[in-house]
Amino acid sequence: MPRKVGQGLVVLINGKVHPVIDISTAGVSYQAANHKIGATVALTIARLSDISDCIDAKITVISKDETVTRAEFKPTMPLLRYIISHIGEATRAVPAYFR
């Protein structure tokens, strides 16, 4: 069964919106292929339903193909909390980190 943890999220890069395919505390995959492998990219992760519910992040691009970019986060505590909260909502589980 395909993972849908990224459903409902987008990344915003230079004013362009890219749907998130998958997200974890380690990294993100999103629909776009406009950065070079190894590039550090600043972006914003946001909920599609409320774009003001967002967090800024930095990533390092680790792979890409014609339509998908995969990247690792340069993690911060606010970013990790945002992602863990989203995963909890997506999976309908209360993350152990928040107990």
KESE-462191 format. One record per residue: residue in three letters; residue number from 1; x, y, z of N, C-alpha, C in turn. Coordinates in Angstrom, 2 decimals. Layout:
NODE residuo num    n.px    n.py    n.pz   ca.px   ca.py   ca.pz    c.px    c.py    c.pz
NODE     ALA NUM       X       Y       Z       X       Y       Z       X       Y       Z
...
end
This chain:
NODE residuo num    n.px    n.py    n.pz   ca.px   ca.py   ca.pz    c.px    c.py    c.pz
NODE     MET   1    0.84   -1.18    0.00    0.00    0.00    0.00    0.89    1.24    0.00
NODE     PRO   2    0.64    2.21   -0.89    1.48    3.40   -0.95    1.26    4.28    0.28
NODE     ARG   3    2.37    4.90    0.74    2.28    5.81    1.87    1.63    7.11    1.43
NODE     LYS   4    0.82    7.69    2.30    0.14    8.93    1.97    0.42   10.00    3.03
NODE     VAL   5    1.55    9.88    3.70    1.87   10.79    4.79    2.05   12.22    4.29
NODE     GLY   6    2.44   12.39    3.06    2.62   13.74    2.52    1.34   14.38    2.00
NODE     GLN   7    0.27   13.62    1.95   -0.99   14.12    1.42   -1.47   15.34    2.21
NODE     GLY   8   -1.84   16.38    1.50   -2.32   17.60    2.13   -1.24   18.63    2.40
NODE     LEU   9    0.02   18.30    2.08    1.13   19.24    2.26    1.68   19.68    0.92
NODE     VAL  10    2.24   20.87    0.89    2.95   21.37   -0.29    4.26   21.99    0.18
NODE     VAL  11    5.21   22.10   -0.74    6.40   22.89   -0.48    6.34   24.11   -1.39
NODE     LEU  12    6.76   25.23   -0.84    6.79   26.49   -1.58    8.25   26.87   -1.77
NODE     ILE  13    8.65   27.00   -3.04   10.02   27.37   -3.37    9.97   28.49   -4.39
NODE     ASN  14   10.53   29.64   -4.03   10.57   30.79   -4.94    9.20   31.12   -5.52
NODE     GLY  15    8.17   31.08   -4.68    6.82   31.43   -5.11    6.08   30.35   -5.86
NODE     LYS  16    6.69   29.19   -6.05    6.02   28.09   -6.76    5.60   27.02   -5.77
NODE     VAL  17    4.44   26.42   -6.01    3.87   25.40   -5.14    4.12   24.03   -5.75
NODE     HIS  18    4.65   23.11   -4.91    4.93   21.75   -5.35    4.28   20.77   -4.37
NODE     PRO  19    3.44   19.84   -4.84    2.83   18.86   -3.94    3.87   17.95   -3.29
NODE     VAL  20    3.66   17.67   -2.01    4.51   16.73   -1.27    4.03   15.32   -1.55
NODE     ILE  21    4.94   14.43   -1.87    4.62   13.03   -2.09    4.72   12.27   -0.79
NODE     ASP  22    5.82   12.49   -0.08    6.08   11.78    1.17    6.95   12.67    2.05
NODE     ILE  23    6.76   12.54    3.36    7.55   13.33    4.30    7.84   12.49    5.53
NODE     SER  24    9.01   12.70    6.11    9.38   12.07    7.37   10.25   13.08    8.11
NODE     THR  25   10.68   12.72    9.31   11.56   13.63   10.04   12.93   13.72    9.38
NODE     ALA  26   13.25   12.77    8.51   14.55   12.77    7.83   14.54   13.58    6.55
NODE     GLY  27   13.40   13.58    5.83   13.40   14.27    4.55   12.05   14.32    3.90
NODE     VAL  28   12.05   14.75    2.64   10.82   14.98    1.91   11.02   14.62    0.44
NODE     SER  29    9.95   14.14   -0.19    9.89   13.94   -1.64    8.75   14.82   -2.15
NODE     TYR  30    9.01   15.54   -3.23    7.97   16.42   -3.76    8.05   16.47   -5.27
NODE     GLN  31    6.95   16.91   -5.89    6.87   16.94   -7.34    7.57   18.19   -7.88
NODE     ALA  32    8.75   18.00   -8.39    9.56   19.04   -9.03   10.91   18.43   -9.34
NODE     ALA  33   11.58   18.98  -10.30   12.91   18.46  -10.64   13.80   19.59  -11.13
NODE     ASN  34   13.79   20.70  -10.39   14.52   21.86  -10.88   15.77   22.22  -10.07
NODE     HIS  35   16.22   21.31   -9.20   17.44   21.58   -8.44   18.47   20.48   -8.68
NODE     LYS  36   19.73   20.84   -8.56   20.80   19.87   -8.75   21.01   19.04   -7.50
NODE     ILE  37   21.42   17.80   -7.69   21.77   16.94   -6.56   22.91   17.61   -5.80
NODE     GLY  38   22.77   17.64   -4.47   23.76   18.29   -3.61   23.43   19.72   -3.26
NODE     ALA  39   22.46   20.31   -3.98   22.08   21.70   -3.71   21.39   21.83   -2.36
NODE     THR  40   21.65   22.94   -1.68   20.92   23.29   -0.46   19.83   24.27   -0.89
NODE     VAL  41   18.59   23.97   -0.48   17.43   24.75   -0.92   16.63   25.19    0.30
NODE     ALA  42   16.26   26.46    0.35   15.35   26.96    1.37   13.94   26.84    0.82
NODE     LEU  43   13.03   26.34    1.66   11.65   26.18    1.24   10.73   26.36    2.43
NODE     THR  44    9.44   26.39    2.15    8.42   26.44    3.19    7.52   25.24    2.99
NODE     ILE  45    7.22   24.55    4.08    6.26   23.44    4.05    4.96   24.00    4.59
NODE     ALA  46    3.86   23.74    3.89    2.57   24.29    4.29    1.45   23.29    4.06
NODE     ARG  47    0.37   23.48    4.81   -0.83   22.68    4.60   -1.58   23.28    3.42
NODE     LEU  48   -2.01   22.44    2.51   -2.75   22.90    1.35   -4.06   23.55    1.77
NODE     SER  49   -4.68   23.04    2.84   -5.96   23.58    3.30   -5.83   24.92    4.01
NODE     ASP  50   -4.63   25.26    4.49   -4.39   26.52    5.18   -2.91   26.88    5.01
NODE     ILE  51   -2.61   27.57    3.93   -1.23   27.87    3.55   -0.50   28.69    4.63
NODE     SER  52   -1.27   29.34    5.54   -0.63   30.11    6.61   -0.11   29.19    7.72
NODE     ASP  53   -0.54   27.92    7.72   -0.02   26.93    8.67    1.22   26.32    8.02
NODE     CYS  54    2.37   26.93    8.31    3.57   26.55    7.56    4.81   26.63    8.45
NODE     ILE  55    5.91   26.11    7.90    7.21   26.16    8.59    8.31   26.27    7.53
NODE     ASP  56    9.30   27.09    7.82   10.45   27.21    6.91   11.43   26.08    7.18
NODE     ALA  57   12.11   25.65    6.13   13.07   24.55    6.26   14.17   24.72    5.23
NODE     LYS  58   15.27   24.01    5.48   16.35   23.89    4.49   16.55   22.41    4.21
NODE     ILE  59   16.78   22.11    2.94   16.99   20.73    2.51   18.26   20.62    1.70
NODE     THR  60   18.76   19.40    1.59   19.83   19.07    0.66   19.26   18.05   -0.30
NODE     VAL  61   19.30   18.35   -1.59   18.76   17.45   -2.61   19.67   16.23   -2.70
NODE     ILE  62   19.07   15.01   -2.55   19.87   13.79   -2.60   19.63   12.98   -3.87
NODE     SER  63   18.46   13.15   -4.50   18.20   12.48   -5.78   17.02   13.14   -6.46
NODE     LYS  64   16.91   12.90   -7.76   15.77   13.43   -8.51   15.62   12.63   -9.79
NODE     ASP  65   14.41   12.69  -10.33   14.18   12.13  -11.65   13.40   13.19  -12.43
NODE     GLU  66   12.70   12.80  -13.45   12.02   13.79  -14.30   10.92   14.57  -13.59
NODE     THR  67   10.32   13.98  -12.55    9.19   14.65  -11.90    9.28   14.74  -10.38
NODE     VAL  68   10.24   14.07   -9.75   10.29   14.02   -8.29   11.68   14.39   -7.77
NODE     THR  69   11.70   15.20   -6.72   12.92   15.54   -6.01   12.85   14.91   -4.63
NODE     ARG  70   13.96   14.30   -4.20   14.06   13.71   -2.86   15.17   14.45   -2.13
NODE     ALA  71   14.88   14.83   -0.87   15.85   15.65   -0.15   15.86   15.31    1.33
NODE     GLU  72   16.98   15.60    1.96   17.13   15.44    3.41   16.99   16.80    4.06
NODE     PHE  73   16.37   16.82    5.24   16.23   18.06    5.99   17.50   18.40    6.73
NODE     LYS  74   17.71   19.70    6.93   18.65   20.21    7.93   17.72   20.51    9.10
NODE     PRO  75   17.55   19.54   10.02   16.45   19.62   10.98   16.61   20.70   12.06
NODE     THR  76   15.46   21.21   12.46   15.35   22.10   13.61   14.22   21.54   14.47
NODE     MET  77   14.18   21.89   15.74   13.11   21.38   16.61   11.73   21.83   16.12
NODE     PRO  78   11.53   23.10   15.74   10.20   23.47   15.24    9.79   22.67   14.00
NODE     LEU  79   10.74   22.41   13.11   10.45   21.62   11.91   10.06   20.19   12.30
NODE     LEU  80   10.81   19.58   13.21   10.49   18.22   13.63    9.12   18.15   14.29
NODE     ARG  81    8.78   19.12   15.13    7.45   19.15   15.75    6.35   19.26   14.71
NODE     TYR  82    6.56   20.10   13.71    5.57   20.30   12.64    5.35   18.98   11.89
NODE     ILE  83    6.44   18.32   11.52    6.34   17.06   10.76    5.70   15.97   11.61
NODE     ILE  84    6.12   15.83   12.85    5.57   14.79   13.72    4.08   15.03   13.94
NODE     SER  85    3.69   16.27   14.11    2.27   16.59   14.27    1.48   16.20   13.02
NODE     HIS  86    2.03   16.52   11.85    1.35   16.16   10.59    1.24   14.64   10.45
NODE     ILE  87    2.31   13.93   10.73    2.28   12.47   10.61    1.24   11.89   11.57
NODE     GLY  88    1.16   12.43   12.79    0.15   11.98   13.73   -1.26   12.17   13.20
NODE     GLU  89   -1.52   13.33   12.60   -2.83   13.58   12.01   -3.10   12.66   10.82
NODE     ALA  90   -2.09   12.46    9.97   -2.25   11.63    8.77   -2.49   10.17    9.12
NODE     THR  91   -1.86    9.70   10.19   -1.99    8.28   10.56   -3.02    8.07   11.66
NODE     ARG  92   -3.55    9.17   12.17   -4.53    9.12   13.27   -3.96    8.47   14.52
NODE     ALA  93   -2.69    8.73   14.75   -2.00    8.21   15.94   -1.43    9.39   16.72
NODE     VAL  94   -1.42    9.27   18.03   -0.81   10.30   18.86    0.68    9.99   18.97
NODE     PRO  95    1.54   10.84   18.40    2.97   10.57   18.46    3.47   10.48   19.90
NODE     ALA  96    4.32    9.52   20.16    4.87    9.33   21.50    5.61   10.57   21.99
NODE     TYR  97    6.16   11.35   21.06    6.90   12.56   21.42    6.03   13.58   22.13
NODE     PHE  98    4.71   13.53   21.90    3.80   14.53   22.45    3.03   14.05   23.67
NODE     ARG  99    3.33   12.89   24.18    2.60   12.38   25.35    3.10   13.00   26.61
end
